[in-house]
Amino acid sequence: MKKLDQKAYCEVKNWMHRNARALELAVWQYHFEDGSREKIVEELAYYQNEDGGFGNVLEADCWNQESTPYTTLIAIGILRDIGAFAPADPMVQGIFRYLENCRYCSSQGWFFSIPSNDQYPRAPWWTYNEEANALHGTGITASLAGTVLHYADRDSELFKKAADYAKQLLDKVSTTEDLGEMGVGGIFMLVGDIEQSGLSDQFDCTAAKQRLPELVNQAIERDVNKWNGYCMRPSECIPSPHAPAYRGNEEIVEKELDYLIETRNPGGVWNITWSWFDLGEKYGKEFAISENWWMATKTIEKMRFLRNFGRLS
């Protein structure tokens, strides 16, 4: 079994301390250096706006300062991952306030992109587009709705809003082939939140639970030769041996673990697998900065993946 040895680990650690933003460094230190939750929350607070939502380039591919549903979802993910998503906390109360009053939503859910994105350096997929919102808003709405159903006051207007979105999405799963890039992961989160919060009697997750294994297997790119480009690798659906989709995908997971150990840059970390394409010519300086930020974020994900499967020496 290939493992990332101590020399390589130290090279990764050094790169993180030399290159990562304060937030990503705090996340790295929490997971690998006995850092604190409090430091992560402290750094995350710099990205929260007065409306309670998050912007300010927390999403490194979009330099919009305004709060967006997706950027707010990133903040939620960080807080939930470290066990710091407390409903009574002012930061979380701000998030709920933003989601309830957010104007970037429709009767089907929260938007993927917002109009003011177009005023800032960005990847092309963050350019405001109603068709993209209809498709990729599925995963964002599912993840946000699940969080609200799990943690928000059940008598609140926000809870009612999320419940309506959740019912639509659960119906959609059984009739829609393409749920968007983040749709499968979002539905996974929604179903998990419903079950963990004791709401299964109010939301029928049967069809979603039956389809999810099929959707995950369809989404995973199994051709190793394509992993140097932008695609869904197994780790995005199967971050640990405890993931529901691990069973039956053990072999492809092992291939990715080997691949990561083989493809790390000498003395450093891994490259990202995307660019800003045509907008990269216009915003080349900004992309170079964002690329470095992304490398830090993705390095944390990869190192946790390797550790979860016993691949760190």
C-alpha positions in Angstrom: 0.0 0.0 0.0 1.4 3.4 -1.0 1.6 6.0 1.7 2.5 9.7 1.9 5.6 9.6 4.0 6.7 12.1 6.7 9.0 14.0 4.4 6.2 14.6 2.0 3.9 15.5 4.8 6.3 18.1 6.0 6.6 19.6 2.5 2.8 19.9 2.4 2.7 21.5 5.8 5.4 24.0 4.9 3.6 24.9 1.7 0.4 25.6 3.7 2.1 27.8 6.1 3.8 29.7 3.3 0.9 30.1 1.0 -2.6 29.6 2.5 -4.9 32.4 3.5 -5.5 32.8 7.3 -8.8 31.0 7.1 -7.5 28.0 5.2 -4.4 27.9 7.5 -6.7 27.8 10.5 -8.7 24.9 9.0 -5.4 23.1 8.2 -4.2 23.6 11.8 -7.5 22.4 13.2 -7.3 19.1 11.3 -3.6 18.5 11.4 -1.9 20.6 14.1 -4.4 20.6 17.1 -5.7 24.1 16.1 -9.0 25.4 17.5 -12.5 25.8 16.2 -12.5 29.3 17.6 -9.7 30.4 15.3 -11.6 29.2 12.3 -14.7 31.0 13.3 -12.7 34.1 14.0 -11.2 34.1 10.5 -14.5 33.2 8.9 -16.2 36.2 10.4 -14.2 38.5 8.2 -16.2 37.2 5.2 -19.7 37.8 6.7 -21.7 40.8 5.6 -24.1 42.9 7.5 -27.0 41.1 5.9 -25.8 37.9 7.5 -24.7 36.3 4.3 -21.2 35.6 3.1 -19.3 37.1 0.2 -15.9 38.9 0.0 -14.2 36.1 -2.1 -14.7 33.3 0.4 -15.5 31.5 -2.9 -12.1 32.0 -4.5 -13.5 31.8 -8.1 -15.8 34.7 -7.6 -14.5 38.0 -6.3 -18.0 39.5 -5.6 -18.2 41.3 -2.3 -21.9 40.9 -2.0 -23.5 38.0 -0.1 -24.5 35.0 -2.3 -26.4 31.8 -1.5 -23.5 29.7 -2.7 -20.8 31.6 -0.7 -23.1 31.4 2.3 -23.3 27.6 1.8 -19.5 27.4 1.9 -19.5 29.1 5.3 -22.2 26.7 6.5 -20.1 23.8 5.3 -17.0 25.0 7.2 -19.0 25.5 10.4 -20.8 22.2 10.2 -17.6 20.3 9.4 -16.0 21.5 12.6 -19.1 21.1 14.8 -19.5 24.9 15.2 -22.9 25.4 13.6 -24.8 26.4 16.7 -28.3 27.9 16.0 -28.1 30.4 18.9 -24.7 31.7 17.7 -24.8 35.3 16.2 -23.0 34.1 13.1 -25.5 31.4 12.4 -28.4 33.7 13.3 -27.1 36.0 10.6 -27.0 33.2 8.1 -30.6 32.3 8.9 -31.6 36.0 8.5 -29.9 36.2 5.2 -31.5 33.0 3.8 -35.0 34.1 4.9 -34.7 37.6 3.4 -32.5 36.7 0.4 -33.8 38.2 -2.8 -31.8 35.8 -4.9 -34.3 33.0 -4.9 -37.5 31.9 -6.7 -40.3 29.5 -5.9 -38.0 26.7 -6.8 -35.0 27.6 -4.6 -32.0 29.8 -4.0 -29.9 31.0 -7.0 -26.5 29.6 -8.1 -25.3 32.9 -9.5 -26.4 36.5 -8.9 -26.3 39.5 -11.2 -23.6 41.5 -9.3 -21.1 38.6 -10.0 -20.7 40.2 -13.4 -19.1 43.3 -11.9 -16.1 41.4 -10.5 -13.3 39.1 -11.6 -14.6 35.6 -11.7 -14.6 32.2 -13.4 -17.0 32.1 -16.4 -19.5 29.8 -14.6 -20.1 32.5 -12.1 -21.4 34.9 -14.7 -25.1 35.4 -14.0 -27.2 33.0 -16.1 -30.8 32.0 -15.5 -30.5 28.6 -17.1 -27.5 27.8 -15.0 -29.4 28.9 -11.9 -32.3 26.5 -12.8 -29.9 23.6 -13.1 -27.1 24.2 -10.6 -29.5 25.8 -8.0 -30.7 22.2 -7.3 -27.7 21.2 -5.3 -27.3 24.6 -3.5 -31.0 24.6 -2.5 -30.9 21.0 -1.3 -27.9 21.7 0.9 -29.3 24.9 2.3 -32.7 23.5 2.9 -31.3 20.5 4.7 -29.3 22.8 7.0 -32.4 24.9 7.8 -34.6 21.9 8.4 -32.0 20.4 10.7 -31.2 23.5 12.8 -33.7 26.4 12.3 -36.7 27.2 14.5 -39.5 25.0 13.1 -42.1 27.8 13.6 -40.0 30.2 11.5 -40.9 31.4 8.0 -37.4 30.2 6.9 -38.3 26.7 8.0 -41.5 26.8 6.0 -39.6 28.1 3.0 -37.0 25.3 3.2 -39.7 22.7 3.7 -41.4 23.7 0.5 -38.1 23.6 -1.4 -37.3 20.2 0.1 -40.6 18.6 -1.0 -40.1 19.9 -4.5 -36.6 18.6 -4.7 -37.5 15.1 -3.4 -40.2 14.9 -6.0 -37.7 16.1 -8.7 -35.2 13.4 -7.9 -37.4 10.6 -9.3 -38.2 12.4 -12.5 -35.0 14.4 -13.4 -31.9 12.9 -15.0 -29.6 15.9 -14.7 -29.5 17.5 -11.2 -26.6 19.8 -12.0 -23.0 19.5 -10.9 -23.8 19.8 -7.1 -27.2 18.1 -7.2 -26.2 14.6 -6.1 -24.2 15.9 -3.1 -26.9 18.3 -2.2 -29.6 15.6 -2.2 -27.4 13.4 -0.1 -27.1 16.2 2.5 -30.8 16.9 2.4 -31.8 13.3 3.0 -29.2 13.0 5.8 -30.5 16.2 7.5 -34.1 15.1 7.3 -33.3 11.7 8.8 -31.0 13.0 11.5 -33.5 15.7 12.6 -36.4 13.2 12.9 -38.4 14.7 10.1 -38.7 11.5 8.0 -42.4 11.3 8.7 -42.9 14.7 7.1 -40.7 14.2 4.0 -40.8 11.1 1.8 -37.2 10.3 1.0 -37.8 6.9 -0.4 -37.3 7.7 -4.1 -34.2 9.8 -3.4 -32.6 7.1 -1.3 -33.3 4.5 -4.0 -31.8 6.7 -6.8 -28.8 8.2 -5.0 -26.4 5.1 -5.4 -27.2 5.1 -9.1 -26.6 8.9 -9.4 -23.3 8.7 -7.5 -22.0 5.9 -9.7 -23.0 7.8 -12.8 -21.3 11.0 -11.6 -17.9 9.5 -10.6 -15.3 9.7 -13.4 -13.7 6.2 -13.5 -11.1 6.9 -16.2 -7.9 7.8 -14.3 -6.5 9.4 -17.4 -9.2 12.1 -17.1 -8.4 13.0 -13.5 -5.9 15.7 -14.5 -8.9 17.6 -15.9 -12.0 18.9 -14.2 -14.3 16.0 -13.3 -15.9 14.3 -10.2 -13.3 12.0 -8.6 -14.4 9.3 -6.2 -13.2 11.4 -3.1 -15.9 14.0 -3.8 -18.6 11.5 -3.1 -16.7 9.1 -0.8 -14.5 11.1 1.6 -14.1 8.2 4.1 -14.8 4.5 4.5 -18.0 5.4 6.3 -19.5 7.2 3.3 -22.7 5.4 2.0 -21.3 5.1 -1.5 -18.1 3.4 -0.5 -19.5 -0.1 -0.8 -19.0 -1.3 -4.3 -16.5 1.5 -5.1 -13.6 0.3 -3.1 -11.4 -0.4 -6.1 -11.8 3.1 -7.7 -11.2 4.8 -4.3 -7.9 2.9 -3.9 -6.9 4.0 -7.4 -7.5 7.7 -6.4 -5.5 7.3 -3.2 -2.5 5.9 -5.2 -3.0 8.6 -7.8 -2.8 11.4 -5.2 0.4 10.1 -3.8 1.9 9.8 -7.3 0.8 13.2 -8.6 1.8 15.7 -5.8 4.1 18.4 -7.1 7.7 17.7 -5.8 8.3 19.7 -2.6 4.7 21.1 -2.6 1.1 20.3 -3.1 -1.3 19.4 -6.0 -2.4 21.6 -8.9 -6.0 22.5 -9.4 -7.7 21.0 -12.4 -9.5 24.1 -13.9 -8.9 27.6 -15.1 -11.0 30.6 -15.8 -10.8 30.0 -19.6 -11.5 33.1 -21.7 -12.0 35.3 -18.6 -8.6 34.2 -17.4 -7.1 36.5 -20.1 -9.0 39.4 -18.7 -8.4 38.5 -15.0 -5.1 36.8 -15.2 -3.7 38.4 -12.0 -6.8 37.6 -10.0 -6.8 34.0 -11.2 -3.2 33.5 -10.2 -4.1 34.6 -6.7 -7.3 32.5 -6.6 -5.4 29.4 -7.9 -3.1 29.6 -4.9 -6.1 29.9 -2.5 -7.8 26.9 -4.2 -4.6 24.8 -3.9 -4.7 25.3 -0.2 -8.4 24.4 0.1 -8.0 21.3 -2.1 -4.8 20.2 -0.3 -6.8 20.1 3.0 -9.4 17.9 1.3 -6.8 15.6 -0.2 -4.8 15.2 2.9 -8.0 14.4 4.9 -9.0 11.9 2.3 -5.6 10.2 2.5 -5.7 10.2 6.3 -9.2 8.8 6.4 -8.1 5.8 4.4 -4.9 5.2 6.4 -2.5 6.6 3.7 -0.5 9.0 5.8 2.7 7.5 7.4 
